[in-house]
Amino acid sequence: MNWNYRVVKHIVEDSKCFQIHEVHYDKENNPESIAEEGCVPFGDTTEELSRAMIHMMSALTKPVLDATLFSPDPSPSATINATLGMLKKNV
């Protein structure tokens, strides 16, 4: 499974906040899931800490992802029905 660090936008109490998360991708390289908690740089040495921070900072060079992209569908049956309705209209 392919992954990298990405900046993810969250809405917390009607305010935006941004965190760096590990983001995992599917076979087509589409974002599929994120680590539940934001990342905190760490290392056993200052060199390891520096490498971790550089790796995390690379997330700032990529587009920001919206956290809702990773939210489970609150009503899968409604989503399925809506999708089927759209398909019927296009036939």
N, C-alpha and C positions, 0 to 999 in steps of 0.2 A: 504494500500500500504506500502510495506517495503522499508526503505531507510537507508543509512548510509553515513558517510563522506568518500570520496576517493580522492586520488591524481590523477589529470588528467593532461596529457601532452598536451600542446598546441603548435602550430607553429605560431609565431608572427614575421613577417618580416624576414622569413628564419632562425629564431632562436627558439630553444626550450625554453619553460618556463613551470613551474609546478605550479598548484594551487590546493587548496582543495575545492571540490564542494560537495554539497548534491547530491547523486546519488540515483535514484529511480529504483526499480526492478519490473519485471513482475511476474506472478504467478509461473513461473519456476525458479525464482531467477536470471534471466539474467538482466544485466544493461539495462534499458529502456530509461531513460532520466536523465538530470542533470539540476541543477539550473543554470540559464544563467550566473549569476555572481559568482565569487569565494567567499568563506566564510571568514568572519572576526569575530574573537571571541569577544563576548560582554557579559555583565551581569549587573544586578542591584546592585550586591555586588561583592567584590573580590572573594568570595567563588563561586558564580555563574560563574564568569569569569574563574576561575581555572577549574571548571567542564567542561565548554565549551571547553577550550583549551585541556584538557585531552581527551575529546571525539574526537576532531579534530585530535589530534596527533595520535590517534589509526589508522587513515588512512595511516600512514607511515608504518604500519605493513602488509599492503595488497598490492597486485600487482598494479602497476600504470596502469590506463586506458588511452587509446588514445582518444582525443577529437573527432576525426573523426568518432568514433563509434556512436556518437550521432548526426552527421550531417545529415540533410535531404538529400535524394537521389536527386541529381541535375537533373537526367534524368530517372524518373521511367519507362517510356516506353522502354528505352534502356535496363534497368536492367531486365524488364520482358521478353523482346525479347531474351536477352542473356541466361536467365534461361530456357526459353522454348527451345532454341537451344541446350543447354546441355542435357535437358531431352530427346529430340528427338534422340540425339546421343547414349544415353544409352538404348534405347528401342530396 
